[in-house]
Each structure stands twice: as structure tokens, then as C-alpha cells.
């Protein structure tokens, strides 16, 4: 299936946080910890939810498995963003920044 980065937007908060977490290689439990920390506990992913999301992101070509586990951590599956995944995260950041900028302008009475 041919996807452009715009086909993925907007991302859900959990998908955005999962992808952002995988800017560097991580195993699933580390991703769950990142999401909980970065969302200040508002978003908590259970193993079933996380691994379902990882499977979907793998199928979409946004992440890939890496064969470079940390020493002593060889049993865990590690994942990392693909170039397409990085473009999607960058596009979502730009979308969110534009929305925040518009919101600030409107709240300050500037609707130009």
C-alpha cells in the first residue's frame, strides 16, 4: 500500500507518543514507560494495546524491528522509526504547532 505522510494525520496521542519514543531503538516495555512519563500518566498502554499498535505501525512501514538489542537484553524485540515514520512524526509536529499558533492568535483577538 502506498502511503504519504499526510495519509496518517492526525495521529492519536498514543500513536504519536509511541512513534516519538522510537526515535531511538527501544523494546516495548521502554516504550510503555516513555508514553506514561511523557503524558504525565494520562496515557497508559497495556501490553495488548501496545503490541497491537506496534504490529500496525510495522505493517504501515512507520517502524521496523532492529537486530541491535542492548547487551543483556537480547530476548526482547526492539523497534525503531523508519525514514517514513520520522517524516510522519515531523509532519504531525508541524500540524500541532500550526494548530497551537492559530489557537494563540485567536485567543489574543488576532484572527488575521
N, C-alpha and C positions, 0 to 999 in steps of 0.2 A: 504494500500500500504506500502511495506517495503522499507524504505529509509535508506541509510547510509549517514554519513555526507558528504562524497565525492560526492554523487549524487546532492548536492545543489551547489557545487562550479563550477565556480566562482560566487560569489554574485554580483548583480548590486550594485552600490554605494548606491542607495536609500534603497535597501533591507538590506544591511549591516548596514546602519545608523539606520534604524527602529529597527532592532534586537538589536543593541548595546544599543539603548535608552531604550529598555525593559529589561535590566539587573536588573532594579528595576521597580516595578509596576507603570504604568502611564496610563493616559487616552489619547485619540487620539490627542487632541489639544496640549498637552505637548510633544508628540512625534513629531508633526509637528514643534514645536518651536525648539526642540533639533536638528532636521535634518537641519533646516535653519541655526541655530547658528554654528553647527559643520562643515557645508560645506561652511561657510562664505557667505551664501546667494546664492551659486551656485546651490543648490538643494532645490527647494521649492515644497512641496507636497500640492496639493489641497485636500479637504475632500474626493472627489470621488476616487482619486488615493490612498490616504492613506487607506481608509476603504476597498477598493478592495484588497490592499496588505495585510491588516490585516486578511481579510477573507481567503485569500490563505495561509497565514502563520499559521492560525488556523487549516485549513484542512490538512496541512503538518505536524502538530504536533510540530511546532517550537515555538509557543506561546500558551498561554491559557488565558482565562478570569479569573480574580481574583474577589473574593467576598469581598475584603478588601479595599473599597474606602476610600479616605481621608475624615475626618469629614467635613460635609457641601458640599460634592461632590458626594453624593450617586446616583445622576441621571446619571452620566457619566459611561461609560463602561471602566473598567481598564483591562490592559493586562500585562503579564509578560512572560519572556522566560521560556520554559520548559528545562529540562536537555538536551534533543536533540538539542534544539535551542542554548543552551550555547555551546555545542560541535561544532556545525556548525560555530558559531562566532569565537571560538578558532581556528578551522581549517582554516577559512578564514584569520585570523590574521597571522597564521603561513605561509600561502601561500603568502600573501602580503609581509611579512618580508623576505621570501626567494627570492622573485622577486626583492625586493629593494636591498638586499645584492648582488645578481647577477649583477644587473644594476650598482651598485657602483664599483664592481670588474672590470666589462668590461670598464667602463669609465676611470678607473685608469690603463688600459692596462694589467690587470691580468685576463687572460681567462683560468686559470687552473681549 
